[in-house]
Amino acid sequence: MDPRFTEILTSLLKFLGDGAITPQSSLRDLGLDSMLAVELLFAIEDEFAIALPEEAINDTTFATAGSLWAAISSAVEAQHGTAARP
């Protein structure tokens, strides 16, 4: 996962504390609610200059850091022709 992505998550997840974000981290367990999900979506789209496809904006995508990162990486590749940094 890209450091920019984990930085965005760290700034928004109120229950993260001093913990580390891993691909398996449950975003809901770390405090992501529907309002924060919208804020997170805007921050991701701004930072990575992408628009997540509508079909990717769902509970499954936003379940874990890894599932969200997979959607971001896919959108970056589709929209910019290059893979996002791991």
N, C-alpha and C positions, 0 to 999 in steps of 0.2 A: 504494500500500500504506500502511496505517495505521502511524504511528510506534510504536504499542504492539506491533504485530506484528513490526516490524523489531527492536525492543528485545528481545523474547522470543528471536528468532532469534539475535541478537548474543550473548546471554548463554549460549546452548547450543552454538553451532557452534564447535568447538575449532580448526578450520583457517581460520577467517575472518581472523584477524589484524586488520590495519588496513583491510582491504578493505571495500567497500561491498556491500550486499545489493541486487541488482536482481531484477526478475521472472524473469530468465533464470538466476539463480544456482542451480547444482545443489546441492541440500541434501546429498546423499551425498558429493559431492566436498569439501564444507565440513565433513564429519565427522559427519553425521547417521547414526547406526546404529539398530538396532531399539530398544535401551533408551532412547536419547535421543528417538526418535520418540514413545514412550509419554509421556515427560516433557513433550515439546513439545505433544502432544495435550492433556494435562491443563492445562498453562499456558494454551493457547489457549481451551479451554472455560471455564476460570475467568475469564480476562480479558474475554472477549466474551460471557459468560453464555449460551453455546450448547452444544449437543451435536451434533457432526458426525454426519451420518447414517452408518450402518454401511457403506453402499455407497461412501462417500467416503473411508473409511479403507483406502487401498491405495497401492501403490508409485507409481502414476501421480499421485495427488494430492500425495504427499510428494516428488515428483521435483524440483520447482523451487519457489522462493519464490512465483512467480507462480501456479502451479497450486494451491498450498496456499492462497494468498490468495483465489483465485477460489472455492474450496470454503467458506472462512470467510465471505466476503461473501454467498454464496448462503444459507448457514445463518443468518446474521444476519437477512437479509431475510425468510426463511421463518419464523423463530421470533419475530422482533420487529416485523416489518412495515415495517422501514426498512432502507435500504441501509447497509452499513458505510462508514465514511469511506474515501476513496481513499488 
